[in-house]
């Protein structure tokens, strides 16, 4: 008997990886993506907390081929390095430009139907419909995400995290000798467009030395992108529908765990959806099982990230963070475990 079809609204990491896994199991899948491939996205492009079980179950090994392995993070406050953190296990460095294109090609190669430039406005919970539409927009507009790629930008460690006034910026190596520069900033009256806007925000946040380093590098103007009105979650947004990736819960970017969470949400949804597609469970049961798994799996890390986030954004708390880090009183390994 032919399996029931699955429709996925949104062709990001969660939607594409779920589509690939379902196609490997013989399930008919259509993905509706409002944009196209390849394209740049505001993203840290630094994947932490992605386990081998997720990679294997979703068939991600080919698309992650060639990803850099990162082992150390340098934390800097106001231009001064306060701590070097060795990660419990290596993180992966790969651009979204490359990763999304590989995932899309793999999905189509597996027989999936990928409809680009197709925006779905119907949000009803139709049987077999999954929502993986990316980051939800907030009602307030305090926060702005900016990103670009640069070459000729030497780093002191695999990832540098710079804390500025109501902002933080991550610099990490990706493929082809490039460095991804991605920051979260409180919105200000900053002049400029494209890369100049990012330089202006760095200077306004008290990160003039970092702005000077970036100004001396070879910036790829086509890689610049921005996203406004960001929102981060304390818990998974559970409803009667299945919402994966950032549509279900967006974790603050300092964790480096957002990309891994997108893949993990697809993994958690896979088994219930296969039960539905093969008529062994109804659609309400598939939704209930998936949402319970998402809530249980991500509860601790979302709560931990929400509690720690202000310490990376507010100057007074940044000073406490720096002092505790230099005194070796911050339990980085325990914090990493709670965030991942």
Secondary structure as GFF3:
##gff-version 3
##sequence-region A 1 340
A	DSSP	beta_strand	6	9	.	.	.	ID=ss1
A	DSSP	alpha_helix	13	24	.	.	.	ID=ss2
A	DSSP	beta_strand	29	33	.	.	.	ID=ss3
A	DSSP	beta_strand	46	47	.	.	.	ID=ss4
A	DSSP	alpha_helix	52	58	.	.	.	ID=ss5
A	DSSP	beta_strand	68	77	.	.	.	ID=ss6
A	DSSP	beta_strand	80	93	.	.	.	ID=ss7
A	DSSP	alpha_helix	96	109	.	.	.	ID=ss8
A	DSSP	beta_strand	113	116	.	.	.	ID=ss9
A	DSSP	beta_strand	129	131	.	.	.	ID=ss10
A	DSSP	beta_strand	143	151	.	.	.	ID=ss11
A	DSSP	beta_strand	159	164	.	.	.	ID=ss12
A	DSSP	beta_strand	167	173	.	.	.	ID=ss13
A	DSSP	three_ten_helix	175	177	.	.	.	ID=ss14
A	DSSP	beta_strand	179	186	.	.	.	ID=ss15
A	DSSP	alpha_helix	195	204	.	.	.	ID=ss16
A	DSSP	alpha_helix	208	215	.	.	.	ID=ss17
A	DSSP	beta_strand	218	228	.	.	.	ID=ss18
A	DSSP	beta_strand	242	243	.	.	.	ID=ss19
A	DSSP	three_ten_helix	245	247	.	.	.	ID=ss20
A	DSSP	three_ten_helix	253	255	.	.	.	ID=ss21
A	DSSP	alpha_helix	258	277	.	.	.	ID=ss22
A	DSSP	alpha_helix	283	313	.	.	.	ID=ss23
A	DSSP	alpha_helix	315	326	.	.	.	ID=ss24
A	DSSP	alpha_helix	332	339	.	.	.	ID=ss25
###
